[in-house]
Amino acid sequence: MEKLQSVEQFEELKNGERTMFMFTAGWCPDCRVIDPILPGLEADYPEYEFVSVDRDEFIDICQELDVFGIPSFIAFHEGKEVGRFVSKDRKTREEIEEFINGLGSISK
């Protein structure tokens, strides 16, 4: 998964066709639990560009988007937020897939 490098890159990516930001941190045990499933999710949803956002490096983006729990996912389409799966709870592959599938017509 691509890692976010700058605020400017975030702005550029969120204006793309379909971008899924995953908010994470190196110290987050629940984030490490889902690490092994991420390559499969990227393969199963090639219409999305998946981007990892380190919460500690980009705390201003997290505050702006009200991301206070990780791991969390926020989907953007052409600059608009179209869905979020934001909580402090551990997430399963099934829950993440249900979230992505629930995004409707932009997910295909």
MIDRENMAR-380666 format. One record per residue (C-alpha): residue in three letters; y, x, z. Coordinates in Angstrom, 3 decimals, padded with zeros to 6 digits. Example, Ala and Ser with C-alpha at 12.3 -4.5 7.8 and 13.67 -1.06 7.14 Angstrom:
BEGIN
seza = ALA	Y = -004.500	X = 012.300	Z = 007.800
seza = SER	Y = -001.060	X = 013.670	Z = 007.140
! end
This chain:
BEGIN
seza = MET	Y = 000.000	X = 000.000	Z = 000.000
seza = GLU	Y = 003.428	X = 001.269	Z = -000.912
seza = LYS	Y = 005.612	X = 002.205	Z = 002.062
seza = LEU	Y = 009.249	X = 001.160	Z = 002.140
seza = GLN	Y = 011.542	X = 004.193	Z = 001.846
seza = SER	Y = 015.059	X = 002.730	Z = 002.176
seza = VAL	Y = 017.147	X = -000.385	Z = 002.760
seza = GLU	Y = 018.236	X = -000.156	Z = -000.882
seza = GLN	Y = 014.603	X = -000.213	Z = -001.993
seza = PHE	Y = 014.011	X = -003.286	Z = 000.214
seza = GLU	Y = 016.893	X = -005.113	Z = -001.483
seza = GLU	Y = 015.565	X = -004.165	Z = -004.915
seza = LEU	Y = 011.972	X = -005.179	Z = -004.118
seza = LYS	Y = 012.856	X = -008.518	Z = -002.543
seza = ASN	Y = 014.638	X = -009.466	Z = -005.771
seza = GLY	Y = 011.467	X = -008.862	Z = -007.771
seza = GLU	Y = 009.051	X = -011.453	Z = -009.095
seza = ARG	Y = 006.625	X = -011.571	Z = -006.135
seza = THR	Y = 006.857	X = -009.178	Z = -003.203
seza = MET	Y = 004.876	X = -009.330	Z = 000.024
seza = PHE	Y = 006.327	X = -007.265	Z = 002.859
seza = MET	Y = 003.991	X = -006.372	Z = 005.717
seza = PHE	Y = 005.825	X = -005.388	Z = 008.878
seza = THR	Y = 003.877	X = -002.876	Z = 010.933
seza = ALA	Y = 004.155	X = 000.158	Z = 013.224
seza = GLY	Y = 002.016	X = 003.206	Z = 013.898
seza = TRP	Y = 001.598	X = 002.274	Z = 017.568
seza = CYS	Y = 000.492	X = -001.332	Z = 016.859
seza = PRO	Y = -003.257	X = -001.805	Z = 017.552
seza = ASP	Y = -003.394	X = -005.198	Z = 015.780
seza = CYS	Y = -001.885	X = -003.557	Z = 012.686
seza = ARG	Y = -004.611	X = -000.900	Z = 012.706
seza = VAL	Y = -007.279	X = -003.632	Z = 012.891
seza = ILE	Y = -006.163	X = -005.120	Z = 009.551
seza = ASP	Y = -005.607	X = -001.757	Z = 007.802
seza = PRO	Y = -009.153	X = -001.709	Z = 006.322
seza = ILE	Y = -008.728	X = -005.149	Z = 004.691
seza = LEU	Y = -005.383	X = -004.414	Z = 003.018
seza = PRO	Y = -006.771	X = -002.702	Z = -000.122
seza = GLY	Y = -008.991	X = -005.756	Z = -000.707
seza = LEU	Y = -006.046	X = -008.129	Z = -000.305
seza = GLU	Y = -004.009	X = -006.110	Z = -002.786
seza = ALA	Y = -006.920	X = -006.240	Z = -005.241
seza = ASP	Y = -007.415	X = -009.998	Z = -004.750
seza = TYR	Y = -003.701	X = -010.803	Z = -005.198
seza = PRO	Y = -002.515	X = -008.496	Z = -008.002
seza = GLU	Y = 000.387	X = -010.836	Z = -008.772
seza = TYR	Y = 002.044	X = -009.577	Z = -005.569
seza = GLU	Y = 003.574	X = -006.204	Z = -004.904
seza = PHE	Y = 002.565	X = -005.363	Z = -001.338
seza = VAL	Y = 004.969	X = -003.163	Z = 000.626
seza = SER	Y = 004.527	X = -001.830	Z = 004.147
seza = VAL	Y = 007.657	X = -001.848	Z = 006.323
seza = ASP	Y = 007.604	X = 000.331	Z = 009.444
seza = ARG	Y = 009.275	X = -001.743	Z = 012.105
seza = ASP	Y = 010.595	X = 001.317	Z = 013.951
seza = GLU	Y = 012.141	X = 002.874	Z = 010.831
seza = PHE	Y = 013.700	X = -000.390	Z = 009.637
seza = ILE	Y = 014.590	X = -002.217	Z = 012.848
seza = ASP	Y = 017.781	X = -003.608	Z = 011.259
seza = ILE	Y = 015.769	X = -005.337	Z = 008.509
seza = CYS	Y = 013.416	X = -006.730	Z = 011.151
seza = GLN	Y = 016.310	X = -008.099	Z = 013.179
seza = GLU	Y = 017.953	X = -009.572	Z = 010.096
seza = LEU	Y = 014.690	X = -011.363	Z = 009.200
seza = ASP	Y = 013.817	X = -012.350	Z = 012.799
seza = VAL	Y = 010.623	X = -010.286	Z = 012.783
seza = PHE	Y = 009.896	X = -009.682	Z = 016.442
seza = GLY	Y = 006.104	X = -009.636	Z = 016.327
seza = ILE	Y = 003.836	X = -007.455	Z = 014.242
seza = PRO	Y = 001.838	X = -007.401	Z = 012.105
seza = SER	Y = 003.822	X = -009.934	Z = 010.109
seza = PHE	Y = 004.089	X = -010.866	Z = 006.437
seza = ILE	Y = 007.094	X = -012.208	Z = 004.531
seza = ALA	Y = 006.940	X = -013.164	Z = 000.848
seza = PHE	Y = 009.945	X = -013.028	Z = -001.468
seza = HIS	Y = 010.382	X = -014.338	Z = -004.995
seza = GLU	Y = 013.508	X = -013.451	Z = -006.947
seza = GLY	Y = 015.529	X = -012.744	Z = -003.801
seza = LYS	Y = 014.478	X = -015.842	Z = -001.867
seza = GLU	Y = 012.109	X = -015.923	Z = 001.070
seza = VAL	Y = 009.259	X = -018.225	Z = 000.077
seza = GLY	Y = 006.975	X = -017.845	Z = 003.063
seza = ARG	Y = 006.386	X = -016.055	Z = 006.317
seza = PHE	Y = 003.453	X = -015.377	Z = 008.574
seza = VAL	Y = 005.317	X = -013.946	Z = 011.533
seza = SER	Y = 003.879	X = -013.778	Z = 015.018
seza = LYS	Y = 002.720	X = -011.284	Z = 017.596
seza = ASP	Y = -000.887	X = -012.429	Z = 017.223
seza = ARG	Y = -003.701	X = -010.473	Z = 015.609
seza = LYS	Y = -004.362	X = -011.743	Z = 012.098
seza = THR	Y = -007.668	X = -012.117	Z = 010.291
seza = ARG	Y = -008.276	X = -011.649	Z = 006.577
seza = GLU	Y = -008.928	X = -015.393	Z = 006.322
seza = GLU	Y = -005.604	X = -016.254	Z = 007.959
seza = ILE	Y = -003.711	X = -013.867	Z = 005.683
seza = GLU	Y = -005.461	X = -015.265	Z = 002.594
seza = GLU	Y = -004.691	X = -018.823	Z = 003.745
seza = PHE	Y = -001.024	X = -017.856	Z = 004.086
seza = ILE	Y = -000.900	X = -016.285	Z = 000.606
seza = ASN	Y = -002.796	X = -019.192	Z = -000.977
seza = GLY	Y = -000.393	X = -021.618	Z = 000.698
seza = LEU	Y = 002.604	X = -020.094	Z = -001.070
seza = GLY	Y = 001.932	X = -022.468	Z = -003.945
seza = SER	Y = 002.959	X = -021.989	Z = -007.527
seza = ILE	Y = 004.635	X = -018.618	Z = -007.054
seza = SER	Y = 001.297	X = -017.091	Z = -006.009
seza = LYS	Y = -000.252	X = -017.544	Z = -009.461
! end
